[in-house]
Structures are given as C-alpha cells and as structure tokens.
Amino acid sequence: MNTPILYHSLLVMMATVYPVSLPQIAANFIPRSAAKHTNTIYLAGSVLVTCFLLLLSISLVPIKGQLRLFPDLHWAIIAILISPLLVGLEILVGAVTLRLSGIRILGWAVNSTWIKISGIGFVLTIVMAICEEFLYRQLWSVIMIANLGLPIWGYILISSLAYGFNHLYYGLATFIQKVVTGIVLALLFLASGGIILVPLIAHTLQNAIVLIWGRCKKNE
C-alpha cells in the first residue's frame, strides 16, 4: 500500500468515527423556543454532517471499484425478513442492559423520542440510516479490509463500535443495542458478498418499523 492511500484511509476513519458529535454538542445550544423541535434539528444536523463527511471521504478513498448495489432476490428477501428480527434483538439487548443496571422492567414501550418524532424527523431518520450503511458497512470495509489489511473480525468489531457511538446521544442502552445490531448488519453485508443494499434494506426497514410503531403509540 502506498503512503497516500494509508494516510487518506486513516484520515477518513478519524473524521468519520463519530460524525454526529458536532450536532450533539450543538443540540445543547438550541433555544428554549425551539425545544420541542430538538430531535428534528439534531437529526437534520446529523444528516448534513454525515453526508458531507461521506462525500468528502469517498473523494479521498474511492469505493467505486468495490461498490456492489443490487442483490439477488433471495438476499433482498433475507434483508426484509431480518429487519423485524433486528427490532426484536434490540428489545432483548435493551431489556438485558436495563436488568443488569438494576432497573425493573415493567413492560415494552417505544422510546419517547420515536413517539414524538415528526414526519420530517421520520424521513431524516431513514436518510441517516442510508448514510450510515454507506459509511460503516461500505466505506469502512474498503478502508479496513482492502486498504489497511485488517482481519474481517477487526472490521466487524471496530465498525460496529463506531456505529454504536453514533447513537450515544440516546443513552448507553441504545449504544449497546446499536453495537449488537451493527455486528449483525456487518455480517449480513459480508455474507451477501459486499452488496450494500442488503444491510441497507434491513436497516431502513428496521427504523421504519420502530418509527411507525412509535407513531401508532402516539395516536392511541
């Protein structure tokens, strides 16, 4: 590997390991008059920052030669079927995390953030999921496996931890949930032969299920 590729790869990883950190900091300075829109403003900032860093990163570390978009029908079906399982997995991980923290579990509920989310927030969440898949599954696989020569398990673990950190705004339990589902999405990406639409379908449908569930709860 030549020096520019190594330098660019490390630079991109440093810049994209926690892209929503700036929106998280900025969220603390949102005026009280706009407090009810905090989550939407945060999501908009996260999408803008992540998209910008993703486009800049791709200019430094091209992925075109390794980009595979369209899956066979059976992989598309697998991605669709896995999406509700990811929701169930996050519920299980959340329950275990709360139990280990000594918090008594009285029942199942959607996070209040997703119950209150607006239609714009719904769209932004789906767009953010798409950005995260191209970032942590596609781009980071090129950087860590192809460019840096890391073992596959290293890519799975590190990319999933970074994916979890990108959700730290919502608390420790959510961080742990996202690390676990990040591992599943990375395995799905690799098992499909690096077809990015496979984890992308699973991830966006998972988010859509949770968001629709939250909106249903809101209307009860």
N, C-alpha and C positions, 0 to 999 in steps of 0.2 A: 504494500500500500504506500502511495506517495504521500509526502508531508501535507500538501494542501487538502487532500481527502480526509486525512486523520484530523487535521486542525478544524476543518469545517464540520466534521461529524461530532467532535467533542463540543464545539461551539453551539451547534444546534441542540444537542442534548441539554446543555446548561441553560439555554434560552427557553426550552420547551418543557422542562421537567415539572414546572409549576406555573403554567401560563396565567392562571386566574388569580395569582397572588395580588397583582395590582388592582383588579376590580374588587377583591376582598377588602383591601385597605381603603379604597375609595368609598366602599359601601358605608364605612364608619362616618363619613362626612356628608351623607345625604341629609338635606334639610328636613326638619320635622314635618313641614307641609307636604313633603313627598314620601313620608314614611310608609304609607300604605302601598307604595309602588316600589319599595326597596328591592324586592326579589326580582321584579321585571327589569329594573335598572341594572342590577347586578348581572343578570343573565345577558342583557344586551352588551354590557361591557365585556363580559367573558367571551361572548361570540366574536366581537370585534377584535379583541386582543389575540384570541386563539387563531382566528382566520388570518390575521396579519402575520403572526409568527409562523403559521403553517406555510403560507405562500412564500415568505422570506426563506424559510428552511428548505423548501423544495428547490429554490433557485441556487442554494448552496450545495445541497445534497440531492441531485436529481433522482426521482424514483420511476421515471417513465419506463425504463428497461425492465423493471420488476413489477410494474403495475398490472394486475390481472383483475378485471372488473366482474365479468359475467360468469356466474356459477352454472353448473349443470342443474337440471330440475330437481334432482334428489337433494342437492345441497341447499337449494332455496327452501325446500320443504323442511329440511332439518333445521335451518335457521328460524323458520316460522314456529316450529314446534318447540324449540329451545327457549324462545322468548318468555312464555309464561313460566317455564321452569326456572328461569333466572329471577323472576319476581318471587317465586316460592323460596328459592335459595337465599335471597336477600332477607326475606322474612325470617327464615330459620337462623341465619347468621346474626341478625339483629336481636332475635329472642335469646340466643345463647350469650351474646355480648351483654345484654341487659341483665340476664340472670347471673352471670359471673360478676357483674358490677354490684350485685346485691339489690337490684331493682325488681320489685314484684311485678309480674306480667298479669294484667287483668283481662287482656283480650287483644285482638288485632285491630289496627287502625292505620290509615294513611297518614303520613307525616303532614302536619298542619300547613306546611309550605305548599304542598301539592294540592291541598284542598282549596287554598286561597288563590292559586295561580290564575292569571288572566289568559284570554285567548292568545294574546301576543306572547305571553310567557310560555304557553304551550308550544307555539311554533319555534321560539328561541331554544327551548329545551331539545327539540328534535334536531334543529340545526347544530346545536352544540354536540349532540351525540355523533352526528356525521363527522364533524371536525375532529372529535376525539378518536374515532376509528382510523381516520387517515393519519392522524398524528401518532398515536400509541401503538397501533397494530401495524400499519403500513410503513410509515417513515422510520419509526424506531426499529423495525425488523431489518430494514435495509442498513441502517447505521450500525446496529449492534451485532447482527449476524454476518452480513455481507462485508461491511467496511471494517469493523473492529474485530471480527472473528470470534465473538463471544459464543459460548455454547448455547444451545436452544433454551435450556433451563434458566440460564442467566437472563436471556431476553424476556422470557415469560415472567420471571420474578421481578426484575427491575421495572419493566414497563407497567406491570400491574400495580406496583407500589406507587409509581408516578401517577397512574390513573386514579388511584385512591387519594393521593394528596390533592388532586384536582377537585376533590369533593369535600375537603376538610372543613370548608365553610359551614357545612351542615352537621358537623359534630364527629366525634370519634367513632361512634357506632356506624355512621354512614361511610367513613373512611375504610373501616374493616370490611363492610359489605362490598364496597367497590373494589377492594383488593381481590377479594374472593371471586367476584364476577369478572373482574379483569383477567384473572387466570383462565377462567372458562372461555372468555372471548378470544384470548390469545391462542389457546389450544384449538379452538374452532377455526381460527384463521390459518393456523399451521396445518391442521388436519385436512382442510379443504384445498391445500396446495397453494396457499397465499392469495386466495381470492377475496378481496377486501369487502365485497358486497355481502359475503356470508355473515361475518360478525356485525356488519353494519345493519343488516336486516334484523338480526336478533336484538341488537342494542336499541335501535329506534322503536321496534315493536314493544320491547320491554318498557321503555319510557312511556310510550303511548298508553299501554295498559295501566300503568300506575297513575298517569295523568287523568285518564278517563275515569278510573276508579275514584280519584280524588274529586273530580267534578261531580260525579254521581253522589258522593257523600255530601258535597256542598249543597246539592239540591234536595236532600232528604228533609 
